[in-house]
Amino acid sequence: MREINFEIAEKTIVGFIRGSIYKNNFKNGILGVSGGLDSAVVLALTQKALGSDHCFALLMPYQSSSPQSLIHGKMICDQFNVKYEVIDISPSVDAYFNRYPTDNKVLIGNKCARERMSVLYDFSLRKKALVVGTSNKSEMLIGYSTLFGDSAAAFLPLGDLYKTQIFEFARHLKIPEDIIKKKPSADLWKNQTDEKEIGISYRELDEILFMLVDRRMKDDDIKKLGHSSDKIKKIKKMIQNSQFKRTMPPIPKLQNRTIGLDFRYLRDWNK
């Protein structure tokens, strides 16, 4: 995988965050801080871009969330001098499932993700802030996110960095080792880990994704580098099956200029 110059990456992303906020006539950014790696890195970069007075964080635990997540979330906010508020989403999520019960962990996890984003967007209006996303390139490519949940945001500072690159980026930004070394987890249910749910380590996932996407290598050439055809096929299928998460909702063409087809101005046109 290509090595990243993290000094250049930091400068580029900080400028990107600042520009994304200012060109839309905002001064503030808000993000959900989970206590995990990605949100810690985005928090650090957002604070560098906007300053402590214009960066705000929400910590939104559910009853099954790891207590460590809240501890680490508060720790990273304190380190970068960012104001935060803790909002327990358990009452609102449980009220829904009391009415529509389920034992399906994925349903509960998705509801939690969407409830957090609902709260974030409510606070974005209260704080006159844009929601800063925390998804990375690995998650986006395989669809490892909840549509209109953690995938929702005004912009995604880490969207072109693979997860394994973010580990090193975090060290460059002086994120605490306790956060860097713990197993990545969406913390959607007890003992849940990303790699267990995806079924492959981030290191191998990122190596295959990099060869498939960035280098456009053929399957046979990737196999020669030590990766099984089953894993390559699995990852390709995940990319294909999650395409709908990376695109605007399709619109049937009926008139001269159709949004997403003929009407494709950049989102920052006239700015």
N, C-alpha and C positions, 0 to 999 in steps of 0.2 A: 504493500500500500504506500502511496506517495506520502513522503514526510511533509509536515506543515511547519512553516516558519510561524511560530505562535506570536512573536512580536508583531509581525505584519497582520496576522489574523486578528489579534486584539485591536489594532488600530483600525482595521477595515470594519469589524463588527461594531465597534464603539461609534464610528462615524455613521454606519448604517442605521443603528438604533436612533441616534440623535437626528439624523435626516428624516427617518420614518415618522418620528414624533413631530418635529417642527414643521415639515412641509404640509402636514395635515392640520396645522394650526392648533396643536396641543403643546403642552409643556411637561406633562407628567406621563409616567408609565406605571402600570400595575401588573403584577404577576402572581401566580400561585406558587408558593414555595412548599415543596413536599418533604424537604429534608434529604432529598436525593441529589445525585450528581448534576444532572442537567439543569434543574432549577437553580442550584447553587451557582453554577457557571453563568447562567443568564442574569441572575441577580447581581453578581459582581460586575458584569459588563454593562448592565443597565445603570447601575450606580455610577460607574465611571463615565458613562455617556451623559447622564442627566444631573448628577449630583444627588446627595442624600435627601434634599428637600423636595425633589421631584420624582422620587422612586418610592413605591409603596408595595407592600407584600401582604398576601393573605395566606394564613396557615389554616387548612380546613380538614381536620381529622374526622374520621368516621369511627364508630365504636370498635371496629375490628382492626383499626390502624395500629401499627407498631408504636409503642410509646417513644421508641428511639427516633422515629421520624419527626415527632414534634420537638424533641430535644435538639436534633440536628438542624431543623428549620429555624428555631430561635437562635441557635448558635451562629448560623451563617448570616442572619439578619443583623445580629449584634456586631459581628466582625466587620461588616461593611456599612454599619451605621444607617441601616434602613428601617424605617418605622413599619410595624406590622400589626396585624390584628388576628387573633385566633377565633375562628368561627366553627363550632362543632356542627357538622351537617347531619349528625345522627337523627335528631328529631324530625327533620323534614323528609329524609330518606325513609325512615321507619314508618312515618305516617302513610306514605305511599304503599309500602309493602304490607302494612297492617290491613289495607284495603284490598290489595292484590298480592297475596302471599306467594312466595316462591322459595325453593331451595337451590335454585340455579345461581352459582357463584358469579357467573359471567353477567347475568342480568343485574345482579346487585352491584357488581363492579362498574358496569356501564352507567347505571343510575347514579352512582357516586361521582363518576367522572363528569357527567352532565350537570349534576347539582353543583359541583364546584365551579364549573364554567358559568352556570346561571348566576351564582353569587358573585363571581369575578366581574361579570358584565354589569350587574347591578352596582357594584362598587366603582366600576369604571366611570359610570355616569356621576355618582356621588363625588368622586375625586377628580372629575374632568380629565380622565387619563385613558390612554389606549392600552389594550391588553397585549402584553408581550408574551409570545408563545415560547414553549420550552422543548418542543419536539426536535429530534435530531434526524439526520439523513437515513440512518438504519431503520428507525421506526417508520418513517414516512414511506420508504420504498417497499416494505413488506406489509404495510397496513396495520402495524402494531400500535393502534391508538383507537380511541372511541370517537366516532364521527359526531361532531358538535359537542364533544367533551374536551379532552385534553388536546385534540387537534385544532380546536377553534382558537383564533387569535388574529390580531391586526397584522402581525408579521412574525417571522420565525428566524431569529438570529443564528441558531445552530442548524438551520435546515440544510446546509451543505457540508456538514461535518459528521463523519461516522462516529459511532459510540466509542470505539477504541481510540480515536483521535481526541475525543473529549476528555478521556482520562488524563492524557498528557497535558492537554490545554488547562485542565483544572490545577495541575501542579504548577504550571506557569503562573496562574492567577492566585496561587497560594491558598487554594481551598483546603480545609483541614483534611488530614489523612484519614480520619475516622469516616468521613463522607466518601472519599475516593475509594477506600478499600472494601467497603461493605458491598454485598452482592446487589446488583441493580434490581429494583423491584418497583412495580407500580403501586404496591401496597394496597391492592384491591381486596385481598383476603389474607388470613393468617398464613405465614410461611410461604407466600407467593413470591416467586422470583421470575424475572424476565426470561432468563435462559432456559429455565425449566419449562416455562409455558411455550416459548418459541420452539424448543426442542433442539437447540444448537447453541454453541458458545458464541458470544459476540465476536470473538477474534476470528473464528472461522466464517461466521456469517458475513462480517465486514470484508474479509478477504475475497469471498465469492462475489459479494455485491460489487466490490470495486472492479473486479475483472469483468463482470457482466455489464455493468452500467458505465463506468468511467472508461474502461479500456475496450469495451465491446468485443470481448474475446468469445470464441466459440466454445461450446461445451467440452469438446474433445481436448482442446488446449488447456482448459481449466483442470480437467481430469489428470492430465500429465503432470500437473503441479501438486498432485496428492489428494485431491478432493473427490469424494465418491459421486457417481452419477445420480444416486438417489437424493443426496443433499442438494446438488445443483438443480435437479428437477423440482424439488420441494420449494426451494427459494424462488425459482422462476415462476412457479405456480402462485406463490404468495404475492409476488409483484403483480402478476396479471390479475389475480382475484381482487386486489385492493385498488385497482386503477380508479374506481368510482370515488375513492376517498381523496384523490389528488386532483380532481377536476370539478369544474362548476357543473351543476345539474344540467344535463343535455336539454336542448330546446328544439322542437321540430321547426324546420324552416318553412315559413308561410309568406314572408314579406321580403322587401329588398334588402333590409339590413337587420340581421338577427344577432342578438347578444351572444357573444362567444364564437360566432362564425364570421360575420362581416363587420360587426361593431366591436372592435378589439382595441380600443384605445388603452394605453397604459394607465394604471390606476393613479399615477401622479401627473397626468396631463394637465397643462396650463399651470404647473407649479415648478 
